[in-house]
């Protein structure tokens, strides 16, 4: 799978699992994405896909590297509709 395709799938999953915040932007907790069965089957490297999407300014989150357990409550914010 190419990176662009995986990022598009990630955006779809954030839309499916996320909720709108006070600014009207969709966000989802890293732990929710990581634990979701569909996401587990779609993404070989969820963290790598998130990093690629962050570099392209499609999503944002605090920190550089997200780890299961430690960063489960980190919000991943979708910057594009």
mmCIF file as gemmi writes it, N, C-alpha and C atoms, coordinates in Angstrom:
data_model
loop_
_atom_site.group_PDB
_atom_site.id
_atom_site.type_symbol
_atom_site.label_atom_id
_atom_site.label_alt_id
_atom_site.label_comp_id
_atom_site.label_asym_id
_atom_site.label_entity_id
_atom_site.label_seq_id
_atom_site.pdbx_PDB_ins_code
_atom_site.Cartn_x
_atom_site.Cartn_y
_atom_site.Cartn_z
_atom_site.occupancy
_atom_site.B_iso_or_equiv
_atom_site.pdbx_formal_charge
_atom_site.auth_seq_id
_atom_site.auth_asym_id
_atom_site.pdbx_PDB_model_num
ATOM 1 N N . UNK Axp A 1 ? 0.83 -1.186 0 1 0 ? 1 A 1
ATOM 2 C CA . UNK Axp A 1 ? 0 0 0 1 0 ? 1 A 1
ATOM 3 C C . UNK Axp A 1 ? 0.873 1.247 0 1 0 ? 1 A 1
ATOM 4 N N . UNK Axp A 2 ? 0.459 2.254 -0.735 1 0 ? 2 A 1
ATOM 5 C CA . UNK Axp A 2 ? 1.259 3.48 -0.721 1 0 ? 2 A 1
ATOM 6 C C . UNK Axp A 2 ? 0.799 4.401 0.413 1 0 ? 2 A 1
ATOM 7 N N . UNK Axp A 3 ? 1.663 5.338 0.735 1 0 ? 3 A 1
ATOM 8 C CA . UNK Axp A 3 ? 1.445 6.218 1.887 1 0 ? 3 A 1
ATOM 9 C C . UNK Axp A 3 ? 0.186 7.063 1.713 1 0 ? 3 A 1
ATOM 10 N N . UNK Axp A 4 ? -0.016 7.614 0.531 1 0 ? 4 A 1
ATOM 11 C CA . UNK Axp A 4 ? -1.195 8.456 0.293 1 0 ? 4 A 1
ATOM 12 C C . UNK Axp A 4 ? -2.48 7.68 0.533 1 0 ? 4 A 1
ATOM 13 N N . UNK Axp A 5 ? -2.509 6.444 0.068 1 0 ? 5 A 1
ATOM 14 C CA . UNK Axp A 5 ? -3.693 5.606 0.252 1 0 ? 5 A 1
ATOM 15 C C . UNK Axp A 5 ? -3.915 5.337 1.74 1 0 ? 5 A 1
ATOM 16 N N . UNK Axp A 6 ? -2.859 5.023 2.465 1 0 ? 6 A 1
ATOM 17 C CA . UNK Axp A 6 ? -2.995 4.765 3.909 1 0 ? 6 A 1
ATOM 18 C C . UNK Axp A 6 ? -3.466 6.012 4.654 1 0 ? 6 A 1
ATOM 19 N N . UNK Axp A 7 ? -2.971 7.18 4.257 1 0 ? 7 A 1
ATOM 20 C CA . UNK Axp A 7 ? -3.411 8.424 4.897 1 0 ? 7 A 1
ATOM 21 C C . UNK Axp A 7 ? -4.897 8.651 4.63 1 0 ? 7 A 1
ATOM 22 N N . UNK Axp A 8 ? -5.345 8.383 3.402 1 0 ? 8 A 1
ATOM 23 C CA . UNK Axp A 8 ? -6.775 8.52 3.095 1 0 ? 8 A 1
ATOM 24 C C . UNK Axp A 8 ? -7.615 7.571 3.938 1 0 ? 8 A 1
ATOM 25 N N . UNK Axp A 9 ? -7.133 6.344 4.135 1 0 ? 9 A 1
ATOM 26 C CA . UNK Axp A 9 ? -7.831 5.39 4.998 1 0 ? 9 A 1
ATOM 27 C C . UNK Axp A 9 ? -7.861 5.889 6.443 1 0 ? 9 A 1
ATOM 28 N N . UNK Axp A 10 ? -6.747 6.477 6.89 1 0 ? 10 A 1
ATOM 29 C CA . UNK Axp A 10 ? -6.678 7.024 8.244 1 0 ? 10 A 1
ATOM 30 C C . UNK Axp A 10 ? -7.711 8.13 8.44 1 0 ? 10 A 1
ATOM 31 N N . UNK Axp A 11 ? -7.824 9.01 7.467 1 0 ? 11 A 1
ATOM 32 C CA . UNK Axp A 11 ? -8.819 10.096 7.543 1 0 ? 11 A 1
ATOM 33 C C . UNK Axp A 11 ? -10.225 9.514 7.649 1 0 ? 11 A 1
ATOM 34 N N . UNK Axp A 12 ? -10.523 8.478 6.868 1 0 ? 12 A 1
ATOM 35 C CA . UNK Axp A 12 ? -11.831 7.826 6.937 1 0 ? 12 A 1
ATOM 36 C C . UNK Axp A 12 ? -12.085 7.249 8.325 1 0 ? 12 A 1
ATOM 37 N N . UNK Axp A 13 ? -11.056 6.638 8.914 1 0 ? 13 A 1
ATOM 38 C CA . UNK Axp A 13 ? -11.209 6.029 10.237 1 0 ? 13 A 1
ATOM 39 C C . UNK Axp A 13 ? -11.369 7.087 11.328 1 0 ? 13 A 1
ATOM 40 N N . UNK Axp A 14 ? -10.687 8.209 11.2 1 0 ? 14 A 1
ATOM 41 C CA . UNK Axp A 14 ? -10.862 9.302 12.162 1 0 ? 14 A 1
ATOM 42 C C . UNK Axp A 14 ? -12.285 9.846 12.061 1 0 ? 14 A 1
ATOM 43 N N . UNK Axp A 15 ? -12.794 9.947 10.849 1 0 ? 15 A 1
ATOM 44 C CA . UNK Axp A 15 ? -14.179 10.391 10.672 1 0 ? 15 A 1
ATOM 45 C C . UNK Axp A 15 ? -15.162 9.396 11.283 1 0 ? 15 A 1
ATOM 46 N N . UNK Axp A 16 ? -14.868 8.108 11.17 1 0 ? 16 A 1
ATOM 47 C CA . UNK Axp A 16 ? -15.757 7.067 11.699 1 0 ? 16 A 1
ATOM 48 C C . UNK Axp A 16 ? -15.724 7.041 13.228 1 0 ? 16 A 1
ATOM 49 N N . UNK Axp A 17 ? -14.545 7.165 13.811 1 0 ? 17 A 1
ATOM 50 C CA . UNK Axp A 17 ? -14.383 6.986 15.254 1 0 ? 17 A 1
ATOM 51 C C . UNK Axp A 17 ? -14.364 8.292 16.052 1 0 ? 17 A 1
ATOM 52 N N . UNK Axp A 18 ? -14.125 9.408 15.361 1 0 ? 18 A 1
ATOM 53 C CA . UNK Axp A 18 ? -13.91 10.671 16.053 1 0 ? 18 A 1
ATOM 54 C C . UNK Axp A 18 ? -15.19 11.391 16.444 1 0 ? 18 A 1
ATOM 55 N N . UNK Axp A 19 ? -14.999 12.42 17.251 1 0 ? 19 A 1
ATOM 56 C CA . UNK Axp A 19 ? -16.083 13.307 17.647 1 0 ? 19 A 1
ATOM 57 C C . UNK Axp A 19 ? -15.628 14.739 17.427 1 0 ? 19 A 1
ATOM 58 N N . UNK Axp A 20 ? -16.595 15.629 17.215 1 0 ? 20 A 1
ATOM 59 C CA . UNK Axp A 20 ? -16.253 17.042 17.006 1 0 ? 20 A 1
ATOM 60 C C . UNK Axp A 20 ? -15.918 17.691 18.333 1 0 ? 20 A 1
ATOM 61 N N . UNK Axp A 21 ? -14.838 18.484 18.328 1 0 ? 21 A 1
ATOM 62 C CA . UNK Axp A 21 ? -14.468 19.217 19.538 1 0 ? 21 A 1
ATOM 63 C C . UNK Axp A 21 ? -15.146 20.581 19.53 1 0 ? 21 A 1
ATOM 64 N N . UNK Axp A 22 ? -14.81 21.441 20.481 1 0 ? 22 A 1
ATOM 65 C CA . UNK Axp A 22 ? -15.447 22.76 20.606 1 0 ? 22 A 1
ATOM 66 C C . UNK Axp A 22 ? -15.234 23.633 19.372 1 0 ? 22 A 1
ATOM 67 N N . UNK Axp A 23 ? -14.12 23.402 18.647 1 0 ? 23 A 1
ATOM 68 C CA . UNK Axp A 23 ? -13.82 24.174 17.434 1 0 ? 23 A 1
ATOM 69 C C . UNK Axp A 23 ? -14.485 23.596 16.187 1 0 ? 23 A 1
ATOM 70 N N . UNK Axp A 24 ? -15.206 22.495 16.349 1 0 ? 24 A 1
ATOM 71 C CA . UNK Axp A 24 ? -15.85 21.858 15.205 1 0 ? 24 A 1
ATOM 72 C C . UNK Axp A 24 ? -14.944 20.92 14.436 1 0 ? 24 A 1
ATOM 73 N N . UNK Axp A 25 ? -13.73 20.691 14.957 1 0 ? 25 A 1
ATOM 74 C CA . UNK Axp A 25 ? -12.781 19.77 14.31 1 0 ? 25 A 1
ATOM 75 C C . UNK Axp A 25 ? -12.971 18.371 14.875 1 0 ? 25 A 1
ATOM 76 N N . UNK Axp A 26 ? -12.777 17.369 14.015 1 0 ? 26 A 1
ATOM 77 C CA . UNK Axp A 26 ? -12.877 15.988 14.463 1 0 ? 26 A 1
ATOM 78 C C . UNK Axp A 26 ? -11.605 15.58 15.192 1 0 ? 26 A 1
ATOM 79 N N . UNK Axp A 27 ? -11.783 14.871 16.304 1 0 ? 27 A 1
ATOM 80 C CA . UNK Axp A 27 ? -10.626 14.333 17.004 1 0 ? 27 A 1
ATOM 81 C C . UNK Axp A 27 ? -10.963 12.955 17.546 1 0 ? 27 A 1
ATOM 82 N N . UNK Axp A 28 ? -9.922 12.166 17.734 1 0 ? 28 A 1
ATOM 83 C CA . UNK Axp A 28 ? -10.061 10.818 18.273 1 0 ? 28 A 1
ATOM 84 C C . UNK Axp A 28 ? -8.843 10.555 19.153 1 0 ? 28 A 1
ATOM 85 N N . UNK Axp A 29 ? -9.04 9.81 20.209 1 0 ? 29 A 1
ATOM 86 C CA . UNK Axp A 29 ? -7.927 9.438 21.082 1 0 ? 29 A 1
ATOM 87 C C . UNK Axp A 29 ? -7.082 8.365 20.385 1 0 ? 29 A 1
ATOM 88 N N . UNK Axp A 30 ? -5.758 8.446 20.581 1 0 ? 30 A 1
ATOM 89 C CA . UNK Axp A 30 ? -4.854 7.462 19.995 1 0 ? 30 A 1
ATOM 90 C C . UNK Axp A 30 ? -5.243 6.047 20.427 1 0 ? 30 A 1
ATOM 91 N N . UNK Axp A 31 ? -5.588 5.885 21.697 1 0 ? 31 A 1
ATOM 92 C CA . UNK Axp A 31 ? -5.955 4.564 22.199 1 0 ? 31 A 1
ATOM 93 C C . UNK Axp A 31 ? -7.175 3.982 21.507 1 0 ? 31 A 1
ATOM 94 N N . UNK Axp A 32 ? -8.123 4.835 21.151 1 0 ? 32 A 1
ATOM 95 C CA . UNK Axp A 32 ? -9.328 4.382 20.437 1 0 ? 32 A 1
ATOM 96 C C . UNK Axp A 32 ? -8.946 3.874 19.048 1 0 ? 32 A 1
ATOM 97 N N . UNK Axp A 33 ? -8.115 4.633 18.349 1 0 ? 33 A 1
ATOM 98 C CA . UNK Axp A 33 ? -7.645 4.205 17.022 1 0 ? 33 A 1
ATOM 99 C C . UNK Axp A 33 ? -6.868 2.898 17.127 1 0 ? 33 A 1
ATOM 100 N N . UNK Axp A 34 ? -5.943 2.855 18.085 1 0 ? 34 A 1
ATOM 101 C CA . UNK Axp A 34 ? -5.055 1.704 18.215 1 0 ? 34 A 1
ATOM 102 C C . UNK Axp A 34 ? -5.825 0.432 18.562 1 0 ? 34 A 1
ATOM 103 N N . UNK Axp A 35 ? -6.852 0.557 19.398 1 0 ? 35 A 1
ATOM 104 C CA . UNK Axp A 35 ? -7.596 -0.614 19.865 1 0 ? 35 A 1
ATOM 105 C C . UNK Axp A 35 ? -8.689 -1.065 18.902 1 0 ? 35 A 1
ATOM 106 N N . UNK Axp A 36 ? -9.044 -0.216 17.941 1 0 ? 36 A 1
ATOM 107 C CA . UNK Axp A 36 ? -10.118 -0.547 17.009 1 0 ? 36 A 1
ATOM 108 C C . UNK Axp A 36 ? -9.711 -1.713 16.109 1 0 ? 36 A 1
ATOM 109 N N . UNK Axp A 37 ? -10.568 -2.713 16.026 1 0 ? 37 A 1
ATOM 110 C CA . UNK Axp A 37 ? -10.247 -3.915 15.256 1 0 ? 37 A 1
ATOM 111 C C . UNK Axp A 37 ? -10.074 -3.623 13.76 1 0 ? 37 A 1
ATOM 112 N N . UNK Axp A 38 ? -10.922 -2.776 13.215 1 0 ? 38 A 1
ATOM 113 C CA . UNK Axp A 38 ? -10.814 -2.444 11.788 1 0 ? 38 A 1
ATOM 114 C C . UNK Axp A 38 ? -9.484 -1.742 11.501 1 0 ? 38 A 1
ATOM 115 N N . UNK Axp A 39 ? -9.101 -0.808 12.374 1 0 ? 39 A 1
ATOM 116 C CA . UNK Axp A 39 ? -7.815 -0.114 12.198 1 0 ? 39 A 1
ATOM 117 C C . UNK Axp A 39 ? -6.65 -1.085 12.315 1 0 ? 39 A 1
ATOM 118 N N . UNK Axp A 40 ? -6.749 -2.011 13.247 1 0 ? 40 A 1
ATOM 119 C CA . UNK Axp A 40 ? -5.681 -3 13.426 1 0 ? 40 A 1
ATOM 120 C C . UNK Axp A 40 ? -5.485 -3.826 12.157 1 0 ? 40 A 1
ATOM 121 N N . UNK Axp A 41 ? -6.59 -4.115 11.47 1 0 ? 41 A 1
ATOM 122 C CA . UNK Axp A 41 ? -6.503 -4.893 10.238 1 0 ? 41 A 1
ATOM 123 C C . UNK Axp A 41 ? -6.067 -4.051 9.042 1 0 ? 41 A 1
ATOM 124 N N . UNK Axp A 42 ? -6.376 -2.752 9.055 1 0 ? 42 A 1
ATOM 125 C CA . UNK Axp A 42 ? -6.054 -1.874 7.927 1 0 ? 42 A 1
ATOM 126 C C . UNK Axp A 42 ? -4.593 -1.438 7.908 1 0 ? 42 A 1
ATOM 127 N N . UNK Axp A 43 ? -4.076 -1.098 9.087 1 0 ? 43 A 1
ATOM 128 C CA . UNK Axp A 43 ? -2.769 -0.441 9.144 1 0 ? 43 A 1
ATOM 129 C C . UNK Axp A 43 ? -1.703 -1.367 9.711 1 0 ? 43 A 1
ATOM 130 N N . UNK Axp A 44 ? -0.672 -1.626 8.891 1 0 ? 44 A 1
ATOM 131 C CA . UNK Axp A 44 ? 0.468 -2.394 9.383 1 0 ? 44 A 1
ATOM 132 C C . UNK Axp A 44 ? 1.251 -1.576 10.391 1 0 ? 44 A 1
ATOM 133 N N . UNK Axp A 45 ? 1.341 -0.282 10.146 1 0 ? 45 A 1
ATOM 134 C CA . UNK Axp A 45 ? 2.114 0.607 11.022 1 0 ? 45 A 1
ATOM 135 C C . UNK Axp A 45 ? 1.309 1.882 11.26 1 0 ? 45 A 1
ATOM 136 N N . UNK Axp A 46 ? 0.376 1.821 12.189 1 0 ? 46 A 1
ATOM 137 C CA . UNK Axp A 46 ? -0.491 2.965 12.474 1 0 ? 46 A 1
ATOM 138 C C . UNK Axp A 46 ? 0.329 4.197 12.851 1 0 ? 46 A 1
ATOM 139 N N . UNK Axp A 47 ? 1.34 4.007 13.706 1 0 ? 47 A 1
ATOM 140 C CA . UNK Axp A 47 ? 2.157 5.137 14.149 1 0 ? 47 A 1
ATOM 141 C C . UNK Axp A 47 ? 2.88 5.778 12.964 1 0 ? 47 A 1
ATOM 142 N N . UNK Axp A 48 ? 3.372 4.969 12.043 1 0 ? 48 A 1
ATOM 143 C CA . UNK Axp A 48 ? 4.039 5.493 10.846 1 0 ? 48 A 1
ATOM 144 C C . UNK Axp A 48 ? 3.086 6.263 9.953 1 0 ? 48 A 1
ATOM 145 N N . UNK Axp A 49 ? 1.868 5.764 9.809 1 0 ? 49 A 1
ATOM 146 C CA . UNK Axp A 49 ? 0.855 6.456 9.013 1 0 ? 49 A 1
ATOM 147 C C . UNK Axp A 49 ? 0.491 7.781 9.66 1 0 ? 49 A 1
ATOM 148 N N . UNK Axp A 50 ? 0.364 7.787 10.993 1 0 ? 50 A 1
ATOM 149 C CA . UNK Axp A 50 ? 0.072 9.038 11.71 1 0 ? 50 A 1
ATOM 150 C C . UNK Axp A 50 ? 1.2 10.05 11.526 1 0 ? 50 A 1
ATOM 151 N N . UNK Axp A 51 ? 2.439 9.595 11.61 1 0 ? 51 A 1
ATOM 152 C CA . UNK Axp A 51 ? 3.58 10.507 11.422 1 0 ? 51 A 1
ATOM 153 C C . UNK Axp A 51 ? 3.585 11.097 10.016 1 0 ? 51 A 1
ATOM 154 N N . UNK Axp A 52 ? 3.298 10.269 9.014 1 0 ? 52 A 1
ATOM 155 C CA . UNK Axp A 52 ? 3.251 10.752 7.632 1 0 ? 52 A 1
ATOM 156 C C . UNK Axp A 52 ? 2.13 11.769 7.456 1 0 ? 52 A 1
ATOM 157 N N . UNK Axp A 53 ? 0.975 11.51 8.066 1 0 ? 53 A 1
ATOM 158 C CA . UNK Axp A 53 ? -0.157 12.442 7.974 1 0 ? 53 A 1
ATOM 159 C C . UNK Axp A 53 ? 0.165 13.747 8.703 1 0 ? 53 A 1
ATOM 160 N N . UNK Axp A 54 ? 0.89 13.664 9.799 1 0 ? 54 A 1
ATOM 161 C CA . UNK Axp A 54 ? 1.272 14.873 10.54 1 0 ? 54 A 1
ATOM 162 C C . UNK Axp A 54 ? 2.252 15.717 9.72 1 0 ? 54 A 1
ATOM 163 N N . UNK Axp A 55 ? 3.202 15.067 9.073 1 0 ? 55 A 1
ATOM 164 C CA . UNK Axp A 55 ? 4.159 15.791 8.212 1 0 ? 55 A 1
ATOM 165 C C . UNK Axp A 55 ? 3.448 16.516 7.078 1 0 ? 55 A 1
ATOM 166 N N . UNK Axp A 56 ? 2.351 15.934 6.588 1 0 ? 56 A 1
ATOM 167 C CA . UNK Axp A 56 ? 1.587 16.538 5.495 1 0 ? 56 A 1
ATOM 168 C C . UNK Axp A 56 ? 0.524 17.516 6.01 1 0 ? 56 A 1
ATOM 169 N N . UNK Axp A 57 ? 0.495 17.739 7.334 1 0 ? 57 A 1
ATOM 170 C CA . UNK Axp A 57 ? -0.436 18.67 7.973 1 0 ? 57 A 1
ATOM 171 C C . UNK Axp A 57 ? -1.9 18.281 7.746 1 0 ? 57 A 1
ATOM 172 N N . UNK Axp A 58 ? -2.149 16.966 7.751 1 0 ? 58 A 1
ATOM 173 C CA . UNK Axp A 58 ? -3.504 16.454 7.641 1 0 ? 58 A 1
ATOM 174 C C . UNK Axp A 58 ? -4.068 16.21 9.038 1 0 ? 58 A 1
ATOM 175 N N . UNK Axp A 59 ? -3.206 15.793 9.954 1 0 ? 59 A 1
ATOM 176 C CA . UNK Axp A 59 ? -3.572 15.633 11.362 1 0 ? 59 A 1
ATOM 177 C C . UNK Axp A 59 ? -2.519 16.318 12.216 1 0 ? 59 A 1
ATOM 178 N N . UNK Axp A 60 ? -2.86 16.53 13.476 1 0 ? 60 A 1
ATOM 179 C CA . UNK Axp A 60 ? -1.878 17.018 14.436 1 0 ? 60 A 1
ATOM 180 C C . UNK Axp A 60 ? -2.124 16.336 15.77 1 0 ? 60 A 1
ATOM 181 N N . UNK Axp A 61 ? -1.068 16.208 16.539 1 0 ? 61 A 1
ATOM 182 C CA . UNK Axp A 61 ? -1.132 15.658 17.895 1 0 ? 61 A 1
ATOM 183 C C . UNK Axp A 61 ? 0.128 16.093 18.618 1 0 ? 61 A 1
ATOM 184 N N . UNK Axp A 62 ? 0.085 16.046 19.945 1 0 ? 62 A 1
ATOM 185 C CA . UNK Axp A 62 ? 1.247 16.476 20.716 1 0 ? 62 A 1
ATOM 186 C C . UNK Axp A 62 ? 2.286 15.365 20.731 1 0 ? 62 A 1
ATOM 187 N N . UNK Axp A 63 ? 3.539 15.764 20.688 1 0 ? 63 A 1
ATOM 188 C CA . UNK Axp A 63 ? 4.636 14.801 20.713 1 0 ? 63 A 1
ATOM 189 C C . UNK Axp A 63 ? 5.024 14.331 19.327 1 0 ? 63 A 1
ATOM 190 N N . UNK Axp A 64 ? 6.072 13.536 19.3 1 0 ? 64 A 1
ATOM 191 C CA . UNK Axp A 64 ? 6.572 12.992 18.038 1 0 ? 64 A 1
ATOM 192 C C . UNK Axp A 64 ? 6.163 11.538 17.842 1 0 ? 64 A 1
ATOM 193 N N . UNK Axp A 65 ? 6.338 10.742 18.895 1 0 ? 65 A 1
ATOM 194 C CA . UNK Axp A 65 ? 6.107 9.306 18.809 1 0 ? 65 A 1
ATOM 195 C C . UNK Axp A 65 ? 4.995 8.911 19.77 1 0 ? 65 A 1
ATOM 196 N N . UNK Axp A 66 ? 4.002 8.202 19.269 1 0 ? 66 A 1
ATOM 197 C CA . UNK Axp A 66 ? 2.898 7.743 20.103 1 0 ? 66 A 1
ATOM 198 C C . UNK Axp A 66 ? 3.082 6.258 20.406 1 0 ? 66 A 1
ATOM 199 N N . UNK Axp A 67 ? 2.945 5.914 21.689 1 0 ? 67 A 1
ATOM 200 C CA . UNK Axp A 67 ? 3.092 4.532 22.124 1 0 ? 67 A 1
ATOM 201 C C . UNK Axp A 67 ? 1.803 4.06 22.783 1 0 ? 67 A 1
ATOM 202 N N . UNK Axp A 68 ? 1.421 2.816 22.489 1 0 ? 68 A 1
ATOM 203 C CA . UNK Axp A 68 ? 0.218 2.248 23.094 1 0 ? 68 A 1
ATOM 204 C C . UNK Axp A 68 ? 0.373 2.238 24.61 1 0 ? 68 A 1
ATOM 205 N N . UNK Axp A 69 ? -0.701 2.557 25.285 1 0 ? 69 A 1
ATOM 206 C CA . UNK Axp A 69 ? -0.685 2.588 26.739 1 0 ? 69 A 1
ATOM 207 C C . UNK Axp A 69 ? -0.272 3.944 27.266 1 0 ? 69 A 1
ATOM 208 N N . UNK Axp A 70 ? 0.937 4.359 26.951 1 0 ? 70 A 1
ATOM 209 C CA . UNK Axp A 70 ? 1.485 5.631 27.435 1 0 ? 70 A 1
ATOM 210 C C . UNK Axp A 70 ? 0.72 6.821 26.866 1 0 ? 70 A 1
ATOM 211 N N . UNK Axp A 71 ? 0.369 6.748 25.587 1 0 ? 71 A 1
ATOM 212 C CA . UNK Axp A 71 ? -0.245 7.891 24.892 1 0 ? 71 A 1
ATOM 213 C C . UNK Axp A 71 ? -1.693 7.631 24.47 1 0 ? 71 A 1
ATOM 214 N N . UNK Axp A 72 ? -2.375 6.714 25.142 1 0 ? 72 A 1
ATOM 215 C CA . UNK Axp A 72 ? -3.752 6.381 24.758 1 0 ? 72 A 1
ATOM 216 C C . UNK Axp A 72 ? -4.702 7.577 24.82 1 0 ? 72 A 1
ATOM 217 N N . UNK Axp A 73 ? -4.433 8.546 25.686 1 0 ? 73 A 1
ATOM 218 C CA . UNK Axp A 73 ? -5.331 9.697 25.835 1 0 ? 73 A 1
ATOM 219 C C . UNK Axp A 73 ? -4.923 10.913 25.011 1 0 ? 73 A 1
ATOM 220 N N . UNK Axp A 74 ? -3.946 10.753 24.129 1 0 ? 74 A 1
ATOM 221 C CA . UNK Axp A 74 ? -3.529 11.86 23.259 1 0 ? 74 A 1
ATOM 222 C C . UNK Axp A 74 ? -4.568 12.034 22.153 1 0 ? 74 A 1
ATOM 223 N N . UNK Axp A 75 ? -5.025 13.285 21.973 1 0 ? 75 A 1
ATOM 224 C CA . UNK Axp A 75 ? -5.988 13.594 20.917 1 0 ? 75 A 1
ATOM 225 C C . UNK Axp A 75 ? -5.283 13.702 19.571 1 0 ? 75 A 1
ATOM 226 N N . UNK Axp A 76 ? -5.85 13.053 18.569 1 0 ? 76 A 1
ATOM 227 C CA . UNK Axp A 76 ? -5.399 13.217 17.194 1 0 ? 76 A 1
ATOM 228 C C . UNK Axp A 76 ? -6.463 14.043 16.509 1 0 ? 76 A 1
ATOM 229 N N . UNK Axp A 77 ? -6.072 15.213 16.049 1 0 ? 77 A 1
ATOM 230 C CA . UNK Axp A 77 ? -6.989 16.195 15.497 1 0 ? 77 A 1
ATOM 231 C C . UNK Axp A 77 ? -6.888 16.209 13.983 1 0 ? 77 A 1
ATOM 232 N N . UNK Axp A 78 ? -8.02 16.045 13.313 1 0 ? 78 A 1
ATOM 233 C CA . UNK Axp A 78 ? -8.081 16.097 11.854 1 0 ? 78 A 1
ATOM 234 C C . UNK Axp A 78 ? -8.123 17.555 11.429 1 0 ? 78 A 1
ATOM 235 N N . UNK Axp A 79 ? -7.131 18 10.663 1 0 ? 79 A 1
ATOM 236 C CA . UNK Axp A 79 ? -7.031 19.405 10.264 1 0 ? 79 A 1
ATOM 237 C C . UNK Axp A 79 ? -7.801 19.702 8.989 1 0 ? 79 A 1
ATOM 238 N N . UNK Axp A 80 ? -8.064 18.695 8.178 1 0 ? 80 A 1
ATOM 239 C CA . UNK Axp A 80 ? -8.767 18.897 6.91 1 0 ? 80 A 1
ATOM 240 C C . UNK Axp A 80 ? -10.116 18.183 6.96 1 0 ? 80 A 1
ATOM 241 N N . UNK Axp A 81 ? -11.103 18.77 6.286 1 0 ? 81 A 1
ATOM 242 C CA . UNK Axp A 81 ? -12.432 18.134 6.247 1 0 ? 81 A 1
ATOM 243 C C . UNK Axp A 81 ? -12.555 17.163 5.121 1 0 ? 81 A 1
